[in-house]
Amino acid sequence: MKMGKSRRRAAFGNGLAGIVLAASGSFAHAEPDAPPTSVDSLKQRVEEQSRQIELLKRSLAEQQAVLDQMRRSLDIGGLSGRGPAPSAATESATSTATATQRPAAVATSPSPAPAVANAPSNPVSPAAPRPQQIAQAPKPVGQAPERKDTNRPPPVAPIFEQPGVLTPRDTWIVEPSLQYAYSSSNRIALIGYTIIPALLIGLIDVREVKSNSLMAAVTMRRGITNRFELEAKIPYVYRWDSSVSREVATGSANPQVFDTDGKGLGDIELTGRYQLNDGGADKPYYIASLRFKTRTGKDPFEVEVDRTVRSTTGGTGLQTEIPTGSGFYSLQPGLTVLVPSDPVVFFGGVSYQYSFKRDNVKQKTNEGSLPLGEVQPGGAFGFNFGMGLALNERSSFSIGYDHLSVGKVKQNGSTAATSVRVQLGTLLLGYSYRLDAQRTLNLSLGAGLTADTPDVQLTLRMPITL
């Protein structure tokens, strides 16, 4: 009986050992053919392996909680940027955490695995990243939009006639503008002759002239390439002048006022601009331009002039109508330079305007046509410089100086007797505000620094991208 009980106990122990070895095959380190020593030791081993499995589950659950918290803090699900694909470590950690939710699959795995008896007290999967590593990992969630043309100069608030930024390829820009200018001047004319420097025989004409001009224009620009654009400008001019004069020693102390005005189409302009180099963040941009001005406006020789000598009975010596054009074709080459220096942009340029001469010119007067012969205006050399500062993403501010030196007029190959060189200097302030992606509002203020320059000049532009 005792031998029968021993045999049954041995058979039961052998059967139980086989079941336990089959269930924990993935964690046992012993050879499959090695016989177990006793049932108690096997039970101990199973309990120890169960504790290790529980520790693994807790560790993976903690890692999964850290990942969920990081996702919630970054709001990855609500982002629309093009972030990089998840790393292999993150995918492995997620798959491992999912696998731990199925303990039956681990228990029935037939493949052998290293013994867990000698494993550390807080084991983690080698494929899963530690929480410290996850917190220190970079978190790119999007990419900034790429610039289409990295070699284009930065935009600034325009204050000169020549813009610095070219129109992109296959793009139309329509720019309506309105410009107002005001100037006043005082003149004293001595009509007679002097016996000695302190004694004048004749008339002294004291005259104050106030000039106003309003010009509305439509400018159209087309980008042929990213470096070349064409421009056409069609202006409409309205001008009005008031002349207050008083003749000394004529027996009358009352001043006389003479008002005149003129309106109509101005001189149409055609311009081409080309960017010579690529430029860059630390390299200047060079832009060459060529402007051709027509004579579509009413020129000064077509308006009537009162040539009667000033006297008590009549005559003003002034134009009865103000012209709206210059009366000459002209060509103006120029070069503009932009130097980016974050956060400002420095710019400047030089130009020269050449006016073509006219033959058989006749001045219309109240006494008939007065032949003048060949007339050619003097060349105009100009330069400007300034700086632009971007205040924010929508607005920018510019300040600059523009100078134009106009040469003497030639008549019949010789310098006209009454012609002098004229210096025009203007201090300019400009402000630009982008209303939306297609429209920008530009306002510039010019203050005359020389006697021949308009006292004030206001220009309002609104480029519209089509």
C-alpha positions as CSV (number, residue, x, y, z in Angstrom):
1,M,0.0,0.0,0.0
2,K,2.8,2.3,0.9
3,M,4.5,1.6,-2.4
4,G,1.3,2.2,-4.3
5,K,0.8,5.6,-2.6
6,S,4.4,6.5,-3.4
7,R,4.0,5.6,-7.0
8,R,0.7,7.6,-7.3
9,R,2.4,10.6,-5.6
10,A,5.3,10.4,-8.0
11,A,3.0,10.2,-11.0
12,F,1.0,13.1,-9.8
13,G,4.2,15.2,-9.2
14,N,5.5,14.3,-12.6
15,G,2.2,15.3,-14.3
16,L,2.0,18.6,-12.4
17,A,5.6,19.4,-13.2
18,G,4.9,18.9,-16.9
19,I,1.9,21.2,-16.8
20,V,3.8,23.9,-15.0
21,L,6.8,23.7,-17.3
22,A,4.5,23.9,-20.3
23,A,2.7,27.0,-18.9
24,S,5.9,28.8,-17.9
25,G,8.1,27.7,-20.8
26,S,8.8,31.3,-21.8
27,F,10.3,32.2,-18.4
28,A,12.1,29.0,-17.3
29,H,15.9,28.9,-17.7
30,A,16.4,25.2,-17.1
31,E,16.7,22.7,-20.0
32,P,13.4,21.2,-21.2
33,D,14.5,17.7,-20.5
34,A,15.8,18.4,-16.9
35,P,13.5,16.7,-14.3
36,P,12.1,18.9,-11.5
37,T,13.5,18.4,-8.0
38,S,10.3,18.8,-6.1
39,V,6.7,20.2,-6.3
40,D,7.4,22.9,-3.7
41,S,10.3,24.3,-5.6
42,L,8.2,24.4,-8.8
43,K,5.4,26.2,-6.9
44,Q,7.9,28.7,-5.6
45,R,9.2,29.3,-9.1
46,V,5.7,29.8,-10.5
47,E,4.9,32.3,-7.7
48,E,8.1,34.2,-8.3
49,Q,7.4,34.4,-12.0
50,S,3.9,35.6,-11.3
51,R,5.3,38.4,-9.2
52,Q,7.8,39.4,-12.0
53,I,4.9,39.4,-14.5
54,E,2.9,41.8,-12.2
55,L,6.0,44.0,-11.9
56,L,6.3,44.1,-15.7
57,K,2.6,45.0,-16.0
58,R,3.0,47.9,-13.5
59,S,6.1,49.3,-15.1
60,L,4.5,49.2,-18.6
61,A,1.3,50.8,-17.2
62,E,3.3,53.6,-15.7
63,Q,5.1,54.2,-19.0
64,Q,1.8,54.2,-20.8
65,A,0.4,56.8,-18.4
66,V,3.5,59.0,-18.9
67,L,3.0,58.8,-22.7
68,D,-0.7,59.6,-22.4
69,Q,0.1,62.6,-20.2
70,M,2.6,63.9,-22.7
71,R,0.2,63.5,-25.6
72,R,-2.5,65.4,-23.7
73,S,-0.1,68.2,-22.8
74,L,1.1,68.6,-26.4
75,D,-2.4,68.1,-27.8
76,I,-1.0,66.0,-30.6
77,G,-4.4,64.9,-31.8
78,G,-5.5,68.5,-32.4
79,L,-2.4,69.7,-34.3
80,S,-2.5,70.0,-38.1
81,G,1.2,70.5,-38.8
82,R,3.3,68.1,-40.7
83,G,5.3,66.5,-37.8
84,P,7.8,63.7,-38.2
85,A,6.6,60.0,-38.0
86,P,6.6,58.4,-34.5
87,S,10.0,56.9,-33.6
88,A,10.6,53.2,-33.5
89,A,11.0,53.3,-29.7
90,T,7.6,54.9,-29.2
91,E,5.9,52.3,-31.5
92,S,7.7,49.5,-29.7
93,A,6.6,50.8,-26.3
94,T,3.0,51.1,-27.5
95,S,3.0,47.6,-28.9
96,T,4.6,46.1,-25.8
97,A,1.9,47.9,-23.6
98,T,-0.8,46.4,-25.8
99,A,0.8,43.0,-25.6
100,T,0.8,43.0,-21.8
101,Q,-3.0,43.3,-21.8
102,R,-3.1,39.7,-23.0
103,P,-1.4,37.6,-20.2
104,A,-2.8,34.3,-21.6
105,A,-0.7,34.6,-24.7
106,V,2.4,35.0,-22.6
107,A,1.6,32.1,-20.4
108,T,1.1,29.7,-23.3
109,S,4.2,30.8,-25.3
110,P,6.1,27.7,-26.0
111,S,9.4,29.4,-26.8
112,P,12.0,29.4,-24.0
113,A,13.1,32.6,-22.4
114,P,15.8,33.6,-19.9
115,A,15.0,32.9,-16.2
116,V,13.3,35.7,-14.4
117,A,14.5,34.5,-11.0
118,N,17.7,36.6,-11.4
119,A,15.9,39.6,-13.0
120,P,16.1,43.0,-11.3
121,S,13.3,44.1,-9.0
122,N,12.0,46.7,-11.5
123,P,12.5,45.3,-15.0
124,V,11.6,47.1,-18.1
125,S,11.4,46.1,-21.7
126,P,14.6,47.0,-23.6
127,A,12.5,48.3,-26.5
128,A,10.5,50.7,-24.5
129,P,12.0,54.1,-23.7
130,R,12.3,55.2,-20.1
131,P,10.1,58.1,-18.9
132,Q,13.2,60.3,-18.5
133,Q,14.2,59.7,-22.1
134,I,10.7,60.5,-23.3
135,A,10.6,63.8,-21.5
136,Q,14.0,64.8,-23.0
137,A,13.1,63.8,-26.5
138,P,12.6,66.7,-29.0
139,K,9.0,67.4,-29.8
140,P,8.6,68.8,-33.4
141,V,5.0,69.2,-34.2
142,G,5.0,71.1,-37.4
143,Q,7.1,72.7,-40.1
144,A,7.3,76.4,-41.0
145,P,6.1,77.3,-44.5
146,E,8.9,77.4,-47.0
147,R,9.6,80.6,-48.9
148,K,9.0,80.3,-52.6
149,D,11.8,82.7,-53.5
150,T,14.6,82.8,-51.0
151,N,16.6,85.1,-53.2
152,R,14.1,88.0,-53.2
153,P,14.8,91.2,-51.3
154,P,12.8,91.8,-48.2
155,P,9.8,94.2,-48.5
156,V,10.0,97.7,-47.0
157,A,7.6,100.6,-46.8
158,P,7.9,102.4,-50.2
159,I,8.8,106.1,-50.0
160,F,10.5,106.6,-53.4
161,E,9.0,106.4,-56.9
162,Q,11.1,103.3,-57.6
163,P,9.9,100.3,-55.5
164,G,12.6,97.9,-54.2
165,V,10.7,94.6,-54.3
166,L,9.9,93.1,-57.7
167,T,6.7,91.5,-58.6
168,P,6.7,87.6,-58.5
169,R,6.5,85.7,-61.8
170,D,3.1,85.6,-63.5
171,T,1.6,88.0,-61.0
172,W,-0.3,91.2,-61.6
173,I,-0.3,94.1,-59.2
174,V,-2.7,97.0,-59.6
175,E,-1.7,100.1,-57.5
176,P,-4.1,103.1,-57.3
177,S,-2.4,106.1,-55.8
178,L,-3.3,109.7,-54.8
179,Q,-0.6,112.4,-54.4
180,Y,-1.0,115.9,-53.1
181,A,1.7,118.6,-53.2
182,Y,1.8,122.2,-52.0
183,S,4.4,124.8,-52.4
184,S,4.7,128.5,-51.9
185,S,7.3,131.0,-53.0
186,N,7.9,134.7,-52.8
187,R,9.5,136.6,-55.6
188,I,10.5,140.2,-56.1
189,A,11.0,141.4,-59.7
190,L,12.7,144.6,-60.5
191,I,11.5,146.1,-63.9
192,G,13.6,149.1,-64.8
193,Y,17.2,150.3,-64.4
194,T,19.3,151.7,-61.6
195,I,21.4,154.9,-61.6
196,I,23.2,153.9,-58.4
197,P,22.7,150.8,-56.3
198,A,20.2,152.5,-54.0
199,L,18.1,154.2,-56.7
200,L,15.8,152.3,-59.1
201,I,14.0,153.9,-62.1
202,G,11.0,151.6,-62.9
203,L,8.7,149.1,-61.2
204,I,9.1,146.8,-58.3
205,D,6.9,143.7,-58.6
206,V,6.4,141.8,-55.3
207,R,4.7,138.4,-56.0
208,E,3.6,135.5,-53.8
209,V,2.7,132.3,-55.6
210,K,0.9,129.4,-54.0
211,S,0.8,126.1,-56.0
212,N,-1.4,123.1,-55.4
213,S,-1.4,119.8,-57.3
214,L,-3.4,116.7,-57.0
215,M,-2.5,113.6,-59.0
216,A,-4.5,110.4,-59.2
217,A,-2.7,107.5,-60.9
218,V,-3.2,103.8,-61.7
219,T,0.0,101.7,-61.9
220,M,0.1,98.2,-63.2
221,R,3.0,95.8,-62.7
222,R,3.5,92.4,-64.2
223,G,6.2,89.9,-63.1
224,I,7.7,88.4,-66.3
225,T,10.2,86.3,-64.3
226,N,11.1,86.3,-60.6
227,R,13.8,88.8,-61.5
228,F,12.2,90.9,-64.2
229,E,9.0,93.0,-64.2
230,L,7.3,95.6,-66.4
231,E,5.3,98.6,-65.2
232,A,2.9,101.1,-66.7
233,K,1.7,104.3,-64.9
234,I,-1.3,106.4,-66.1
235,P,-1.7,109.7,-64.2
236,Y,-4.5,112.2,-64.1
237,V,-3.4,115.7,-63.0
238,Y,-5.3,118.6,-61.5
239,R,-3.4,121.7,-60.6
240,W,-4.4,125.2,-59.4
241,D,-2.2,128.2,-58.6
242,S,-2.9,131.5,-56.9
243,S,-0.6,134.5,-57.5
244,V,-0.8,137.5,-55.3
245,S,1.2,140.5,-56.6
246,R,1.6,144.1,-55.8
247,E,3.4,146.8,-57.9
248,V,5.3,149.4,-56.0
249,A,5.3,153.0,-57.2
250,T,2.2,152.5,-59.5
251,G,-0.2,154.6,-57.5
252,S,-2.1,151.6,-56.2
253,A,-1.6,149.8,-52.9
254,N,-4.2,147.1,-53.4
255,P,-2.8,143.6,-54.2
256,Q,-3.9,141.8,-57.3
257,V,-4.8,138.1,-57.3
258,F,-4.6,135.9,-60.3
259,D,-6.0,132.3,-60.2
260,T,-5.4,129.7,-62.8
261,D,-5.8,125.9,-63.0
262,G,-5.4,123.0,-65.3
263,K,-6.5,119.4,-65.4
264,G,-6.2,116.4,-67.7
265,L,-4.2,113.4,-68.6
266,G,-0.5,113.5,-67.4
267,D,2.6,111.9,-68.9
268,I,2.3,108.1,-69.2
269,E,5.3,106.2,-68.0
270,L,6.7,102.8,-68.9
271,T,9.3,101.1,-66.6
272,G,11.3,97.9,-66.6
273,R,13.2,96.5,-63.6
274,Y,15.7,93.6,-63.4
275,Q,17.3,92.1,-60.3
276,L,21.0,91.6,-61.1
277,N,22.1,89.2,-58.4
278,D,20.7,86.6,-55.9
279,G,21.6,88.5,-52.8
280,G,21.0,87.0,-49.4
281,A,20.8,87.6,-45.7
282,D,24.3,89.1,-45.6
283,K,24.6,90.2,-49.3
284,P,23.2,93.3,-51.0
285,Y,20.5,93.2,-53.8
286,Y,21.1,95.2,-57.0
287,I,18.1,96.2,-59.1
288,A,18.5,98.0,-62.4
289,S,15.7,100.0,-63.8
290,L,14.9,101.9,-67.0
291,R,12.0,104.4,-67.2
292,F,10.6,106.0,-70.3
293,K,8.3,109.0,-69.9
294,T,6.0,110.1,-72.7
295,R,4.5,113.5,-73.4
296,T,0.8,112.6,-73.4
297,G,0.0,115.5,-71.0
298,K,-0.6,119.1,-72.1
299,D,2.9,120.6,-72.3
300,P,3.9,124.2,-71.3
301,F,4.2,125.4,-74.9
302,E,0.5,124.6,-75.7
303,V,-1.0,126.9,-72.9
304,E,-1.4,130.6,-73.5
305,V,0.9,133.0,-71.7
306,D,0.1,136.7,-71.0
307,R,3.2,138.5,-72.3
308,T,1.9,142.0,-71.6
309,V,4.4,143.9,-69.5
310,R,3.1,144.6,-66.0
311,S,1.4,147.9,-65.7
312,T,-1.6,149.6,-64.2
313,T,-3.8,148.7,-67.2
314,G,-3.3,145.0,-67.7
315,G,-1.0,142.1,-68.2
316,T,0.2,139.4,-65.8
317,G,3.1,137.6,-67.5
318,L,1.6,134.3,-66.2
319,Q,0.2,131.3,-67.9
320,T,-3.6,131.4,-68.3
321,E,-3.7,127.6,-67.9
322,I,-1.5,125.2,-66.0
323,P,0.1,122.4,-68.1
324,T,-0.3,118.8,-67.0
325,G,2.8,117.4,-68.7
326,S,6.5,118.3,-69.1
327,G,6.4,118.5,-72.9
328,F,9.5,116.3,-73.5
329,Y,10.2,112.6,-73.9
330,S,12.7,111.4,-71.3
331,L,14.7,108.3,-70.4
332,Q,15.8,107.6,-66.9
333,P,18.2,104.7,-66.1
334,G,18.7,103.9,-62.4
335,L,20.3,101.5,-59.9
336,T,18.8,100.5,-56.5
337,V,20.7,98.7,-53.8
338,L,19.1,96.9,-50.8
339,V,21.2,95.7,-47.9
340,P,19.4,93.5,-45.3
341,S,20.7,93.8,-41.8
342,D,18.2,92.3,-39.4
343,P,16.0,93.9,-38.1
344,V,16.4,96.7,-40.6
345,V,16.9,97.0,-44.4
346,F,19.2,99.8,-45.8
347,F,18.5,101.0,-49.3
348,G,19.6,103.7,-51.7
349,G,19.9,104.4,-55.4
350,V,21.2,106.7,-58.1
351,S,19.5,107.8,-61.4
352,Y,19.9,110.1,-64.3
353,Q,17.1,111.5,-66.4
354,Y,17.9,112.5,-70.0
355,S,15.3,114.6,-71.8
356,F,15.2,114.6,-75.6
357,K,15.4,118.0,-77.3
358,R,12.6,119.5,-79.5
359,D,12.9,121.5,-82.6
360,N,10.8,124.4,-83.9
361,V,9.2,125.0,-80.6
362,K,6.7,127.8,-80.5
363,Q,5.2,129.3,-77.3
364,K,1.5,130.2,-77.5
365,T,0.8,133.7,-76.1
366,N,-2.0,136.3,-76.1
367,E,-0.1,138.1,-78.9
368,G,0.4,135.1,-81.1
369,S,3.0,132.4,-81.4
370,L,6.5,133.1,-80.2
371,P,9.2,131.0,-81.9
372,L,11.7,129.5,-79.5
373,G,13.7,127.3,-81.9
374,E,15.4,124.3,-80.4
375,V,14.8,123.6,-76.7
376,Q,16.4,120.9,-74.5
377,P,15.9,120.6,-70.7
378,G,18.9,120.0,-68.6
379,G,19.8,116.5,-67.3
380,A,18.5,115.6,-63.8
381,F,20.9,113.6,-61.6
382,G,19.3,112.1,-58.5
383,F,20.2,110.0,-55.5
384,N,18.4,108.7,-52.5
385,F,19.0,106.6,-49.4
386,G,17.2,105.4,-46.3
387,M,16.3,102.5,-44.1
388,G,13.2,100.4,-43.4
389,L,12.2,98.7,-40.2
390,A,9.6,96.0,-39.8
391,L,7.5,96.7,-36.7
392,N,5.6,93.5,-36.8
393,E,4.2,91.0,-39.3
394,R,1.8,93.5,-40.8
395,S,3.5,96.9,-40.6
396,S,6.8,98.6,-41.4
397,F,8.3,102.0,-41.2
398,S,10.8,103.8,-43.5
399,I,12.8,107.0,-43.5
400,G,14.9,108.4,-46.3
401,Y,16.2,111.4,-48.2
402,D,15.7,112.1,-51.9
403,H,17.7,114.6,-53.9
404,L,17.4,115.8,-57.5
405,S,19.7,118.2,-59.2
406,V,18.2,119.6,-62.5
407,G,20.6,121.2,-65.0
408,K,20.2,124.3,-67.0
409,V,17.9,124.6,-70.1
410,K,19.5,124.9,-73.5
411,Q,18.0,126.9,-76.3
412,N,19.4,126.7,-79.8
413,G,22.5,125.0,-78.4
414,S,23.3,127.6,-75.8
415,T,22.3,128.0,-72.1
416,A,19.1,130.1,-71.7
417,A,19.8,133.5,-70.2
418,T,17.3,133.0,-67.4
419,S,18.0,129.3,-66.7
420,V,19.7,128.2,-63.4
421,R,20.5,124.8,-61.9
422,V,17.7,123.7,-59.5
423,Q,18.3,121.6,-56.3
424,L,15.4,119.6,-55.0
425,G,15.8,118.0,-51.6
426,T,13.1,116.1,-49.8
427,L,13.0,114.3,-46.4
428,L,10.6,111.3,-46.6
429,L,8.8,109.3,-44.0
430,G,6.8,106.2,-45.0
431,Y,4.5,103.7,-43.3
432,S,3.1,100.5,-44.6
433,Y,0.3,98.3,-43.3
434,R,-0.8,94.9,-44.8
435,L,-4.5,94.7,-44.8
436,D,-4.6,91.1,-46.0
437,A,-2.7,88.8,-48.3
438,Q,-3.7,90.8,-51.4
439,R,-3.8,94.4,-50.2
440,T,-1.3,96.7,-48.6
441,L,-1.8,100.4,-47.6
442,N,1.3,102.7,-48.0
443,L,1.4,106.3,-46.8
444,S,4.4,108.6,-47.3
445,L,5.1,112.2,-46.2
446,G,7.7,114.4,-47.9
447,A,9.0,117.7,-46.5
448,G,10.9,120.0,-48.8
449,L,14.3,121.0,-47.6
450,T,15.2,123.4,-50.4
451,A,13.5,126.5,-51.7
452,D,12.5,125.0,-55.0
453,T,11.0,121.8,-53.5
454,P,7.3,121.5,-52.6
455,D,6.8,122.3,-48.9
456,V,4.7,119.2,-48.3
457,Q,3.9,116.1,-50.3
458,L,1.5,113.4,-49.3
459,T,1.3,110.1,-51.2
460,L,-1.2,107.3,-50.5
461,R,-0.8,104.0,-52.4
462,M,-2.7,100.6,-52.1
463,P,-1.1,97.8,-54.1
464,I,-3.5,95.0,-54.9
465,T,-2.2,91.6,-55.9
466,L,-4.3,89.8,-58.5
